[in-house]
């Protein structure tokens, strides 16, 4: 039963990759919103 407690709960390689992808998506969405706001107020 102690082997269950020794297993890591987080895979850091996969976690870092997912956080990087999520950060890129958030930056792209913010940039798209800013471009729409600027082009709408002419």
Buried (B, 14 or more C-beta within 10 A) or exposed (E): EEEEEEEEEEEEEEEEEEEEEEEEEEEEEEEEEEEEEEEEEE
